[in-house]
């Protein structure tokens, strides 16, 4: 095998490897985009749940303040 043939084979291998990496990068980029969308949805849901919990806590009044002793003392 001549040196030129060896260089051609190496170049083809590098091009193949580069094409494979490009595909992997595109796949990973798509996954990251989907995950960010899901994260934003989860953040919104968490904010809504926190707000609902806050409203529930405001609606529930304690029967007796915590600093008073029970009536049997």
mmJSON file of the N, C-alpha and C atoms, coordinates in Angstrom:
{"data_MODEL":{"atom_site":{
"group_PDB":["ATOM","ATOM","ATOM","ATOM","ATOM","ATOM","ATOM","ATOM","ATOM","ATOM","ATOM","ATOM","ATOM","ATOM","ATOM","ATOM","ATOM","ATOM","ATOM","ATOM","ATOM","ATOM","ATOM","ATOM","ATOM","ATOM","ATOM","ATOM","ATOM","ATOM","ATOM","ATOM","ATOM","ATOM","ATOM","ATOM","ATOM","ATOM","ATOM","ATOM","ATOM","ATOM","ATOM","ATOM","ATOM","ATOM","ATOM","ATOM","ATOM","ATOM","ATOM","ATOM","ATOM","ATOM","ATOM","ATOM","ATOM","ATOM","ATOM","ATOM","ATOM","ATOM","ATOM","ATOM","ATOM","ATOM","ATOM","ATOM","ATOM","ATOM","ATOM","ATOM","ATOM","ATOM","ATOM","ATOM","ATOM","ATOM","ATOM","ATOM","ATOM","ATOM","ATOM","ATOM","ATOM","ATOM","ATOM","ATOM","ATOM","ATOM","ATOM","ATOM","ATOM","ATOM","ATOM","ATOM","ATOM","ATOM","ATOM","ATOM","ATOM","ATOM","ATOM","ATOM","ATOM","ATOM","ATOM","ATOM","ATOM","ATOM","ATOM","ATOM","ATOM","ATOM","ATOM","ATOM","ATOM","ATOM","ATOM","ATOM","ATOM","ATOM","ATOM","ATOM","ATOM","ATOM","ATOM","ATOM","ATOM","ATOM","ATOM","ATOM","ATOM","ATOM","ATOM","ATOM","ATOM","ATOM","ATOM","ATOM","ATOM","ATOM","ATOM","ATOM","ATOM","ATOM","ATOM","ATOM","ATOM","ATOM","ATOM","ATOM","ATOM","ATOM","ATOM","ATOM","ATOM","ATOM","ATOM","ATOM","ATOM","ATOM","ATOM","ATOM","ATOM","ATOM","ATOM","ATOM","ATOM","ATOM","ATOM","ATOM","ATOM","ATOM","ATOM","ATOM","ATOM","ATOM","ATOM","ATOM","ATOM","ATOM","ATOM","ATOM","ATOM","ATOM","ATOM","ATOM","ATOM","ATOM","ATOM","ATOM","ATOM","ATOM","ATOM","ATOM","ATOM","ATOM","ATOM","ATOM","ATOM","ATOM","ATOM","ATOM","ATOM","ATOM","ATOM","ATOM","ATOM","ATOM","ATOM","ATOM","ATOM","ATOM","ATOM","ATOM","ATOM","ATOM","ATOM"],
"id":[1,2,3,4,5,6,7,8,9,10,11,12,13,14,15,16,17,18,19,20,21,22,23,24,25,26,27,28,29,30,31,32,33,34,35,36,37,38,39,40,41,42,43,44,45,46,47,48,49,50,51,52,53,54,55,56,57,58,59,60,61,62,63,64,65,66,67,68,69,70,71,72,73,74,75,76,77,78,79,80,81,82,83,84,85,86,87,88,89,90,91,92,93,94,95,96,97,98,99,100,101,102,103,104,105,106,107,108,109,110,111,112,113,114,115,116,117,118,119,120,121,122,123,124,125,126,127,128,129,130,131,132,133,134,135,136,137,138,139,140,141,142,143,144,145,146,147,148,149,150,151,152,153,154,155,156,157,158,159,160,161,162,163,164,165,166,167,168,169,170,171,172,173,174,175,176,177,178,179,180,181,182,183,184,185,186,187,188,189,190,191,192,193,194,195,196,197,198,199,200,201,202,203,204,205,206,207,208,209,210,211,212,213,214,215,216,217,218,219],
"type_symbol":["N","C","C","N","C","C","N","C","C","N","C","C","N","C","C","N","C","C","N","C","C","N","C","C","N","C","C","N","C","C","N","C","C","N","C","C","N","C","C","N","C","C","N","C","C","N","C","C","N","C","C","N","C","C","N","C","C","N","C","C","N","C","C","N","C","C","N","C","C","N","C","C","N","C","C","N","C","C","N","C","C","N","C","C","N","C","C","N","C","C","N","C","C","N","C","C","N","C","C","N","C","C","N","C","C","N","C","C","N","C","C","N","C","C","N","C","C","N","C","C","N","C","C","N","C","C","N","C","C","N","C","C","N","C","C","N","C","C","N","C","C","N","C","C","N","C","C","N","C","C","N","C","C","N","C","C","N","C","C","N","C","C","N","C","C","N","C","C","N","C","C","N","C","C","N","C","C","N","C","C","N","C","C","N","C","C","N","C","C","N","C","C","N","C","C","N","C","C","N","C","C","N","C","C","N","C","C","N","C","C","N","C","C","N","C","C","N","C","C"],
"label_atom_id":["N","CA","C","N","CA","C","N","CA","C","N","CA","C","N","CA","C","N","CA","C","N","CA","C","N","CA","C","N","CA","C","N","CA","C","N","CA","C","N","CA","C","N","CA","C","N","CA","C","N","CA","C","N","CA","C","N","CA","C","N","CA","C","N","CA","C","N","CA","C","N","CA","C","N","CA","C","N","CA","C","N","CA","C","N","CA","C","N","CA","C","N","CA","C","N","CA","C","N","CA","C","N","CA","C","N","CA","C","N","CA","C","N","CA","C","N","CA","C","N","CA","C","N","CA","C","N","CA","C","N","CA","C","N","CA","C","N","CA","C","N","CA","C","N","CA","C","N","CA","C","N","CA","C","N","CA","C","N","CA","C","N","CA","C","N","CA","C","N","CA","C","N","CA","C","N","CA","C","N","CA","C","N","CA","C","N","CA","C","N","CA","C","N","CA","C","N","CA","C","N","CA","C","N","CA","C","N","CA","C","N","CA","C","N","CA","C","N","CA","C","N","CA","C","N","CA","C","N","CA","C","N","CA","C","N","CA","C","N","CA","C","N","CA","C","N","CA","C","N","CA","C","N","CA","C"],
"label_alt_id":[null,null,null,null,null,null,null,null,null,null,null,null,null,null,null,null,null,null,null,null,null,null,null,null,null,null,null,null,null,null,null,null,null,null,null,null,null,null,null,null,null,null,null,null,null,null,null,null,null,null,null,null,null,null,null,null,null,null,null,null,null,null,null,null,null,null,null,null,null,null,null,null,null,null,null,null,null,null,null,null,null,null,null,null,null,null,null,null,null,null,null,null,null,null,null,null,null,null,null,null,null,null,null,null,null,null,null,null,null,null,null,null,null,null,null,null,null,null,null,null,null,null,null,null,null,null,null,null,null,null,null,null,null,null,null,null,null,null,null,null,null,null,null,null,null,null,null,null,null,null,null,null,null,null,null,null,null,null,null,null,null,null,null,null,null,null,null,null,null,null,null,null,null,null,null,null,null,null,null,null,null,null,null,null,null,null,null,null,null,null,null,null,null,null,null,null,null,null,null,null,null,null,null,null,null,null,null,null,null,null,null,null,null,null,null,null,null,null,null],
"label_comp_id":["UNK","UNK","UNK","UNK","UNK","UNK","UNK","UNK","UNK","UNK","UNK","UNK","UNK","UNK","UNK","UNK","UNK","UNK","UNK","UNK","UNK","UNK","UNK","UNK","UNK","UNK","UNK","UNK","UNK","UNK","UNK","UNK","UNK","UNK","UNK","UNK","UNK","UNK","UNK","UNK","UNK","UNK","UNK","UNK","UNK","UNK","UNK","UNK","UNK","UNK","UNK","UNK","UNK","UNK","UNK","UNK","UNK","UNK","UNK","UNK","UNK","UNK","UNK","UNK","UNK","UNK","UNK","UNK","UNK","UNK","UNK","UNK","UNK","UNK","UNK","UNK","UNK","UNK","UNK","UNK","UNK","UNK","UNK","UNK","UNK","UNK","UNK","UNK","UNK","UNK","UNK","UNK","UNK","UNK","UNK","UNK","UNK","UNK","UNK","UNK","UNK","UNK","UNK","UNK","UNK","UNK","UNK","UNK","UNK","UNK","UNK","UNK","UNK","UNK","UNK","UNK","UNK","UNK","UNK","UNK","UNK","UNK","UNK","UNK","UNK","UNK","UNK","UNK","UNK","UNK","UNK","UNK","UNK","UNK","UNK","UNK","UNK","UNK","UNK","UNK","UNK","UNK","UNK","UNK","UNK","UNK","UNK","UNK","UNK","UNK","UNK","UNK","UNK","UNK","UNK","UNK","UNK","UNK","UNK","UNK","UNK","UNK","UNK","UNK","UNK","UNK","UNK","UNK","UNK","UNK","UNK","UNK","UNK","UNK","UNK","UNK","UNK","UNK","UNK","UNK","UNK","UNK","UNK","UNK","UNK","UNK","UNK","UNK","UNK","UNK","UNK","UNK","UNK","UNK","UNK","UNK","UNK","UNK","UNK","UNK","UNK","UNK","UNK","UNK","UNK","UNK","UNK","UNK","UNK","UNK","UNK","UNK","UNK","UNK","UNK","UNK","UNK","UNK","UNK"],
"label_asym_id":["A","A","A","A","A","A","A","A","A","A","A","A","A","A","A","A","A","A","A","A","A","A","A","A","A","A","A","A","A","A","A","A","A","A","A","A","A","A","A","A","A","A","A","A","A","A","A","A","A","A","A","A","A","A","A","A","A","A","A","A","A","A","A","A","A","A","A","A","A","A","A","A","A","A","A","A","A","A","A","A","A","A","A","A","A","A","A","A","A","A","A","A","A","A","A","A","A","A","A","A","A","A","A","A","A","A","A","A","A","A","A","A","A","A","A","A","A","A","A","A","A","A","A","A","A","A","A","A","A","A","A","A","A","A","A","A","A","A","A","A","A","A","A","A","A","A","A","A","A","A","A","A","A","A","A","A","A","A","A","A","A","A","A","A","A","A","A","A","A","A","A","A","A","A","A","A","A","A","A","A","A","A","A","A","A","A","A","A","A","A","A","A","A","A","A","A","A","A","A","A","A","A","A","A","A","A","A","A","A","A","A","A","A","A","A","A","A","A","A"],
"label_entity_id":["1","1","1","1","1","1","1","1","1","1","1","1","1","1","1","1","1","1","1","1","1","1","1","1","1","1","1","1","1","1","1","1","1","1","1","1","1","1","1","1","1","1","1","1","1","1","1","1","1","1","1","1","1","1","1","1","1","1","1","1","1","1","1","1","1","1","1","1","1","1","1","1","1","1","1","1","1","1","1","1","1","1","1","1","1","1","1","1","1","1","1","1","1","1","1","1","1","1","1","1","1","1","1","1","1","1","1","1","1","1","1","1","1","1","1","1","1","1","1","1","1","1","1","1","1","1","1","1","1","1","1","1","1","1","1","1","1","1","1","1","1","1","1","1","1","1","1","1","1","1","1","1","1","1","1","1","1","1","1","1","1","1","1","1","1","1","1","1","1","1","1","1","1","1","1","1","1","1","1","1","1","1","1","1","1","1","1","1","1","1","1","1","1","1","1","1","1","1","1","1","1","1","1","1","1","1","1","1","1","1","1","1","1","1","1","1","1","1","1"],
"label_seq_id":[1,1,1,2,2,2,3,3,3,4,4,4,5,5,5,6,6,6,7,7,7,8,8,8,9,9,9,10,10,10,11,11,11,12,12,12,13,13,13,14,14,14,15,15,15,16,16,16,17,17,17,18,18,18,19,19,19,20,20,20,21,21,21,22,22,22,23,23,23,24,24,24,25,25,25,26,26,26,27,27,27,28,28,28,29,29,29,30,30,30,31,31,31,32,32,32,33,33,33,34,34,34,35,35,35,36,36,36,37,37,37,38,38,38,39,39,39,40,40,40,41,41,41,42,42,42,43,43,43,44,44,44,45,45,45,46,46,46,47,47,47,48,48,48,49,49,49,50,50,50,51,51,51,52,52,52,53,53,53,54,54,54,55,55,55,56,56,56,57,57,57,58,58,58,59,59,59,60,60,60,61,61,61,62,62,62,63,63,63,64,64,64,65,65,65,66,66,66,67,67,67,68,68,68,69,69,69,70,70,70,71,71,71,72,72,72,73,73,73],
"pdbx_PDB_ins_code":[null,null,null,null,null,null,null,null,null,null,null,null,null,null,null,null,null,null,null,null,null,null,null,null,null,null,null,null,null,null,null,null,null,null,null,null,null,null,null,null,null,null,null,null,null,null,null,null,null,null,null,null,null,null,null,null,null,null,null,null,null,null,null,null,null,null,null,null,null,null,null,null,null,null,null,null,null,null,null,null,null,null,null,null,null,null,null,null,null,null,null,null,null,null,null,null,null,null,null,null,null,null,null,null,null,null,null,null,null,null,null,null,null,null,null,null,null,null,null,null,null,null,null,null,null,null,null,null,null,null,null,null,null,null,null,null,null,null,null,null,null,null,null,null,null,null,null,null,null,null,null,null,null,null,null,null,null,null,null,null,null,null,null,null,null,null,null,null,null,null,null,null,null,null,null,null,null,null,null,null,null,null,null,null,null,null,null,null,null,null,null,null,null,null,null,null,null,null,null,null,null,null,null,null,null,null,null,null,null,null,null,null,null,null,null,null,null,null,null],
"Cartn_x":[0.853,0.0,0.904,0.564,1.396,1.025,1.896,1.668,0.403,0.151,-1.041,-2.31,-2.299,-3.457,-3.695,-2.618,-2.722,-3.337,-2.894,-3.44,-4.923,-5.303,-6.713,-7.576,-7.079,-7.832,-7.972,-6.903,-6.956,-7.925,-7.895,-8.796,-10.249,-10.52,-11.879,-12.343,-11.44,-11.782,-12.093,-11.297,-11.543,-12.867,-13.16,-14.421,-15.608,-15.479,-16.539,-16.745,-15.648,-15.704,-16.337,-15.968,-16.513,-18.018,-18.444,-19.87,-20.65,-20.086,-20.733,-20.849,-19.798,-19.829,-20.856,-20.963,-21.964,-23.372,-23.635,-24.941,-25.198,-24.176,-24.31,-24.566,-23.871,-24.058,-25.481,-26.007,-27.377,-28.374,-28.163,-29.041,-29.013,-27.814,-27.681,-28.303,-28.142,-28.727,-30.253,-30.831,-32.281,-32.734,-31.975,-32.317,-32.261,-31.243,-31.111,-32.293,-32.674,-33.81,-35.09,-35.32,-36.505,-36.464,-35.295,-35.175,-35.434,-34.962,-35.226,-36.718,-37.398,-38.843,-39.521,-39.102,-39.675,-39.355,-38.146,-37.762,-38.641,-38.875,-39.717,-41.142,-41.659,-42.993,-43.026,-42.007,-41.942,-41.815,-41.069,-40.94,-42.29,-43.021,-44.339,-45.282,-45.255,-46.1,-45.73,-44.443,-43.99,-44.453,-44.341,-44.786,-46.287,-47.063,-48.509,-48.827,-48.135,-48.374,-47.984,-46.892,-46.496,-47.552,-48.08,-49.118,-50.369,-50.759,-51.929,-51.699,-50.516,-50.198,-50.248,-49.74,-49.784,-51.215,-52.097,-53.502,-54.156,-53.844,-54.406,-53.916,-52.631,-52.085,-52.722,-53.004,-53.648,-55.085,-55.76,-57.151,-57.282,-56.258,-56.319,-55.764,-56.643,-56.213,-55.954,-54.915,-54.664,-55.785,-56.116,-57.186,-56.819,-55.576,-55.09,-53.657,-53.257,-51.858,-50.899,-49.767,-48.789,-48.162,-48.186,-47.496,-48.365,-49.623,-50.485,-50.485,-50.491,-50.541,-51.914,-51.982,-53.275,-54.219,-55.526,-56.488,-56.463,-55.907,-55.935,-54.876,-54.039,-53.035,-53.608],
"Cartn_y":[-1.162,0.0,1.231,2.169,3.364,4.346,5.284,6.303,7.105,7.365,8.112,7.327,6.022,5.187,5.193,5.14,5.167,6.49,7.592,8.904,9.003,8.443,8.451,7.674,6.53,5.717,6.449,7.066,7.811,8.987,9.679,10.799,10.328,9.223,8.679,8.287,7.698,7.316,8.56,9.605,10.849,11.494,11.492,12.054,11.26,9.955,9.1,9.374,9.471,9.749,11.121,12.092,13.444,13.453,12.741,12.671,12.019,10.979,10.308,11.267,12.016,12.981,14.083,14.525,15.542,15.031,13.785,13.193,13.103,12.711,12.613,13.982,14.996,16.357,16.834,16.561,16.953,16.243,14.95,14.182,14.756,15.04,15.583,16.974,17.766,19.105,19.018,18.102,17.906,17.448,16.556,16.075,17.213,18.04,19.173,20.127,20.373,21.253,20.692,19.398,18.763,18.832,18.621,18.663,20.065,21.094,22.461,22.759,22.271,22.454,21.789,20.575,19.862,20.569,21.07,21.798,23.036,23.772,24.965,24.592,23.502,23.03,22.671,21.979,21.594,22.811,23.811,25.044,25.743,25.807,26.444,25.671,24.356,23.523,23.711,23.748,23.951,25.304,26.336,27.67,27.668,27.004,26.922,26.157,25.061,24.266,25.032,25.783,26.599,27.657,28.26,29.275,28.648,27.487,26.8,26.436,25.939,25.579,26.81,27.916,29.156,29.583,29.455,29.813,28.875,27.595,26.627,26.936,27.225,27.551,28.813,29.783,31.017,30.761,29.818,29.511,28.711,27.96,27.116,27.909,28.228,28.976,27.985,28.201,27.287,27.396,26.274,26.24,27.098,27.031,27.839,28.234,29.419,29.809,28.83,28.631,27.667,28.096,29.38,29.836,29.767,29.385,29.271,27.824,27.647,26.282,25.664,24.361,23.703,24.063,23.976,24.431,23.628,22.459,21.657,22.081,23.082,23.531,24.528],
"Cartn_z":[0.0,0.0,0.0,-0.836,-0.922,0.189,0.351,1.376,1.068,-0.202,-0.614,-0.281,-0.511,-0.17,1.339,2.093,3.549,4.014,3.418,3.769,3.404,2.258,1.84,2.836,3.262,4.22,5.558,5.985,7.246,7.143,6.001,5.787,5.773,5.114,5.077,6.482,7.257,8.627,9.461,9.294,10.025,9.612,8.321,7.845,8.382,8.41,8.941,10.43,11.145,12.58,12.833,12.044,12.179,11.895,10.871,10.544,11.683,12.27,13.399,14.588,14.848,15.952,15.69,14.452,14.115,14.416,14.063,14.354,15.843,16.585,18.038,18.651,18.177,18.684,18.408,17.233,16.911,17.821,18.05,18.944,20.36,20.854,22.206,22.312,21.293,21.287,21.362,20.622,20.652,22.035,22.643,23.982,25.003,24.917,25.842,25.66,24.437,24.166,24.777,24.616,25.2,26.724,27.288,28.746,29.283,28.587,29.037,28.998,27.967,27.885,29.073,29.393,30.535,31.853,31.987,33.203,33.377,32.311,32.399,32.799,32.253,32.631,34.108,34.579,35.988,36.898,36.47,37.262,37.401,36.295,36.34,37.26,37.15,38.008,39.472,39.769,41.144,41.678,40.872,41.298,41.582,40.723,40.938,42.222,42.453,43.66,44.921,44.853,46.005,46.308,45.261,45.45,46.065,45.56,46.121,47.578,47.894,49.275,50.172,49.682,50.451,50.74,49.742,49.951,50.965,50.891,51.84,53.244,53.384,54.704,55.265,54.401,54.857,55.307,54.65,54.985,56.274,56.615,57.807,58.98,59.927,61.115,62.239,63.004,64.125,65.155,65.784,66.778,67.979,68.388,69.509,69.204,69.615,69.373,70.047,69.442,69.948,71.269,71.579,72.789,74.05,73.916,75.094,75.594,76.897,77.423,77.174,77.146,76.962,78.106,77.898,78.9,80.198,80.236,81.46,82.47,82.176,83.15,84.093],
"occupancy":[1.0,1.0,1.0,1.0,1.0,1.0,1.0,1.0,1.0,1.0,1.0,1.0,1.0,1.0,1.0,1.0,1.0,1.0,1.0,1.0,1.0,1.0,1.0,1.0,1.0,1.0,1.0,1.0,1.0,1.0,1.0,1.0,1.0,1.0,1.0,1.0,1.0,1.0,1.0,1.0,1.0,1.0,1.0,1.0,1.0,1.0,1.0,1.0,1.0,1.0,1.0,1.0,1.0,1.0,1.0,1.0,1.0,1.0,1.0,1.0,1.0,1.0,1.0,1.0,1.0,1.0,1.0,1.0,1.0,1.0,1.0,1.0,1.0,1.0,1.0,1.0,1.0,1.0,1.0,1.0,1.0,1.0,1.0,1.0,1.0,1.0,1.0,1.0,1.0,1.0,1.0,1.0,1.0,1.0,1.0,1.0,1.0,1.0,1.0,1.0,1.0,1.0,1.0,1.0,1.0,1.0,1.0,1.0,1.0,1.0,1.0,1.0,1.0,1.0,1.0,1.0,1.0,1.0,1.0,1.0,1.0,1.0,1.0,1.0,1.0,1.0,1.0,1.0,1.0,1.0,1.0,1.0,1.0,1.0,1.0,1.0,1.0,1.0,1.0,1.0,1.0,1.0,1.0,1.0,1.0,1.0,1.0,1.0,1.0,1.0,1.0,1.0,1.0,1.0,1.0,1.0,1.0,1.0,1.0,1.0,1.0,1.0,1.0,1.0,1.0,1.0,1.0,1.0,1.0,1.0,1.0,1.0,1.0,1.0,1.0,1.0,1.0,1.0,1.0,1.0,1.0,1.0,1.0,1.0,1.0,1.0,1.0,1.0,1.0,1.0,1.0,1.0,1.0,1.0,1.0,1.0,1.0,1.0,1.0,1.0,1.0,1.0,1.0,1.0,1.0,1.0,1.0,1.0,1.0,1.0,1.0,1.0,1.0,1.0,1.0,1.0,1.0,1.0,1.0],
"B_iso_or_equiv":[0.0,0.0,0.0,0.0,0.0,0.0,0.0,0.0,0.0,0.0,0.0,0.0,0.0,0.0,0.0,0.0,0.0,0.0,0.0,0.0,0.0,0.0,0.0,0.0,0.0,0.0,0.0,0.0,0.0,0.0,0.0,0.0,0.0,0.0,0.0,0.0,0.0,0.0,0.0,0.0,0.0,0.0,0.0,0.0,0.0,0.0,0.0,0.0,0.0,0.0,0.0,0.0,0.0,0.0,0.0,0.0,0.0,0.0,0.0,0.0,0.0,0.0,0.0,0.0,0.0,0.0,0.0,0.0,0.0,0.0,0.0,0.0,0.0,0.0,0.0,0.0,0.0,0.0,0.0,0.0,0.0,0.0,0.0,0.0,0.0,0.0,0.0,0.0,0.0,0.0,0.0,0.0,0.0,0.0,0.0,0.0,0.0,0.0,0.0,0.0,0.0,0.0,0.0,0.0,0.0,0.0,0.0,0.0,0.0,0.0,0.0,0.0,0.0,0.0,0.0,0.0,0.0,0.0,0.0,0.0,0.0,0.0,0.0,0.0,0.0,0.0,0.0,0.0,0.0,0.0,0.0,0.0,0.0,0.0,0.0,0.0,0.0,0.0,0.0,0.0,0.0,0.0,0.0,0.0,0.0,0.0,0.0,0.0,0.0,0.0,0.0,0.0,0.0,0.0,0.0,0.0,0.0,0.0,0.0,0.0,0.0,0.0,0.0,0.0,0.0,0.0,0.0,0.0,0.0,0.0,0.0,0.0,0.0,0.0,0.0,0.0,0.0,0.0,0.0,0.0,0.0,0.0,0.0,0.0,0.0,0.0,0.0,0.0,0.0,0.0,0.0,0.0,0.0,0.0,0.0,0.0,0.0,0.0,0.0,0.0,0.0,0.0,0.0,0.0,0.0,0.0,0.0,0.0,0.0,0.0,0.0,0.0,0.0,0.0,0.0,0.0,0.0,0.0,0.0],
"pdbx_formal_charge":[null,null,null,null,null,null,null,null,null,null,null,null,null,null,null,null,null,null,null,null,null,null,null,null,null,null,null,null,null,null,null,null,null,null,null,null,null,null,null,null,null,null,null,null,null,null,null,null,null,null,null,null,null,null,null,null,null,null,null,null,null,null,null,null,null,null,null,null,null,null,null,null,null,null,null,null,null,null,null,null,null,null,null,null,null,null,null,null,null,null,null,null,null,null,null,null,null,null,null,null,null,null,null,null,null,null,null,null,null,null,null,null,null,null,null,null,null,null,null,null,null,null,null,null,null,null,null,null,null,null,null,null,null,null,null,null,null,null,null,null,null,null,null,null,null,null,null,null,null,null,null,null,null,null,null,null,null,null,null,null,null,null,null,null,null,null,null,null,null,null,null,null,null,null,null,null,null,null,null,null,null,null,null,null,null,null,null,null,null,null,null,null,null,null,null,null,null,null,null,null,null,null,null,null,null,null,null,null,null,null,null,null,null,null,null,null,null,null,null],
"auth_seq_id":[1,1,1,2,2,2,3,3,3,4,4,4,5,5,5,6,6,6,7,7,7,8,8,8,9,9,9,10,10,10,11,11,11,12,12,12,13,13,13,14,14,14,15,15,15,16,16,16,17,17,17,18,18,18,19,19,19,20,20,20,21,21,21,22,22,22,23,23,23,24,24,24,25,25,25,26,26,26,27,27,27,28,28,28,29,29,29,30,30,30,31,31,31,32,32,32,33,33,33,34,34,34,35,35,35,36,36,36,37,37,37,38,38,38,39,39,39,40,40,40,41,41,41,42,42,42,43,43,43,44,44,44,45,45,45,46,46,46,47,47,47,48,48,48,49,49,49,50,50,50,51,51,51,52,52,52,53,53,53,54,54,54,55,55,55,56,56,56,57,57,57,58,58,58,59,59,59,60,60,60,61,61,61,62,62,62,63,63,63,64,64,64,65,65,65,66,66,66,67,67,67,68,68,68,69,69,69,70,70,70,71,71,71,72,72,72,73,73,73],
"auth_comp_id":["UNK","UNK","UNK","UNK","UNK","UNK","UNK","UNK","UNK","UNK","UNK","UNK","UNK","UNK","UNK","UNK","UNK","UNK","UNK","UNK","UNK","UNK","UNK","UNK","UNK","UNK","UNK","UNK","UNK","UNK","UNK","UNK","UNK","UNK","UNK","UNK","UNK","UNK","UNK","UNK","UNK","UNK","UNK","UNK","UNK","UNK","UNK","UNK","UNK","UNK","UNK","UNK","UNK","UNK","UNK","UNK","UNK","UNK","UNK","UNK","UNK","UNK","UNK","UNK","UNK","UNK","UNK","UNK","UNK","UNK","UNK","UNK","UNK","UNK","UNK","UNK","UNK","UNK","UNK","UNK","UNK","UNK","UNK","UNK","UNK","UNK","UNK","UNK","UNK","UNK","UNK","UNK","UNK","UNK","UNK","UNK","UNK","UNK","UNK","UNK","UNK","UNK","UNK","UNK","UNK","UNK","UNK","UNK","UNK","UNK","UNK","UNK","UNK","UNK","UNK","UNK","UNK","UNK","UNK","UNK","UNK","UNK","UNK","UNK","UNK","UNK","UNK","UNK","UNK","UNK","UNK","UNK","UNK","UNK","UNK","UNK","UNK","UNK","UNK","UNK","UNK","UNK","UNK","UNK","UNK","UNK","UNK","UNK","UNK","UNK","UNK","UNK","UNK","UNK","UNK","UNK","UNK","UNK","UNK","UNK","UNK","UNK","UNK","UNK","UNK","UNK","UNK","UNK","UNK","UNK","UNK","UNK","UNK","UNK","UNK","UNK","UNK","UNK","UNK","UNK","UNK","UNK","UNK","UNK","UNK","UNK","UNK","UNK","UNK","UNK","UNK","UNK","UNK","UNK","UNK","UNK","UNK","UNK","UNK","UNK","UNK","UNK","UNK","UNK","UNK","UNK","UNK","UNK","UNK","UNK","UNK","UNK","UNK","UNK","UNK","UNK","UNK","UNK","UNK"],
"auth_asym_id":["A","A","A","A","A","A","A","A","A","A","A","A","A","A","A","A","A","A","A","A","A","A","A","A","A","A","A","A","A","A","A","A","A","A","A","A","A","A","A","A","A","A","A","A","A","A","A","A","A","A","A","A","A","A","A","A","A","A","A","A","A","A","A","A","A","A","A","A","A","A","A","A","A","A","A","A","A","A","A","A","A","A","A","A","A","A","A","A","A","A","A","A","A","A","A","A","A","A","A","A","A","A","A","A","A","A","A","A","A","A","A","A","A","A","A","A","A","A","A","A","A","A","A","A","A","A","A","A","A","A","A","A","A","A","A","A","A","A","A","A","A","A","A","A","A","A","A","A","A","A","A","A","A","A","A","A","A","A","A","A","A","A","A","A","A","A","A","A","A","A","A","A","A","A","A","A","A","A","A","A","A","A","A","A","A","A","A","A","A","A","A","A","A","A","A","A","A","A","A","A","A","A","A","A","A","A","A","A","A","A","A","A","A","A","A","A","A","A","A"],
"auth_atom_id":["N","CA","C","N","CA","C","N","CA","C","N","CA","C","N","CA","C","N","CA","C","N","CA","C","N","CA","C","N","CA","C","N","CA","C","N","CA","C","N","CA","C","N","CA","C","N","CA","C","N","CA","C","N","CA","C","N","CA","C","N","CA","C","N","CA","C","N","CA","C","N","CA","C","N","CA","C","N","CA","C","N","CA","C","N","CA","C","N","CA","C","N","CA","C","N","CA","C","N","CA","C","N","CA","C","N","CA","C","N","CA","C","N","CA","C","N","CA","C","N","CA","C","N","CA","C","N","CA","C","N","CA","C","N","CA","C","N","CA","C","N","CA","C","N","CA","C","N","CA","C","N","CA","C","N","CA","C","N","CA","C","N","CA","C","N","CA","C","N","CA","C","N","CA","C","N","CA","C","N","CA","C","N","CA","C","N","CA","C","N","CA","C","N","CA","C","N","CA","C","N","CA","C","N","CA","C","N","CA","C","N","CA","C","N","CA","C","N","CA","C","N","CA","C","N","CA","C","N","CA","C","N","CA","C","N","CA","C","N","CA","C","N","CA","C","N","CA","C","N","CA","C","N","CA","C"],
"pdbx_PDB_model_num":[1,1,1,1,1,1,1,1,1,1,1,1,1,1,1,1,1,1,1,1,1,1,1,1,1,1,1,1,1,1,1,1,1,1,1,1,1,1,1,1,1,1,1,1,1,1,1,1,1,1,1,1,1,1,1,1,1,1,1,1,1,1,1,1,1,1,1,1,1,1,1,1,1,1,1,1,1,1,1,1,1,1,1,1,1,1,1,1,1,1,1,1,1,1,1,1,1,1,1,1,1,1,1,1,1,1,1,1,1,1,1,1,1,1,1,1,1,1,1,1,1,1,1,1,1,1,1,1,1,1,1,1,1,1,1,1,1,1,1,1,1,1,1,1,1,1,1,1,1,1,1,1,1,1,1,1,1,1,1,1,1,1,1,1,1,1,1,1,1,1,1,1,1,1,1,1,1,1,1,1,1,1,1,1,1,1,1,1,1,1,1,1,1,1,1,1,1,1,1,1,1,1,1,1,1,1,1,1,1,1,1,1,1,1,1,1,1,1,1]
}}}
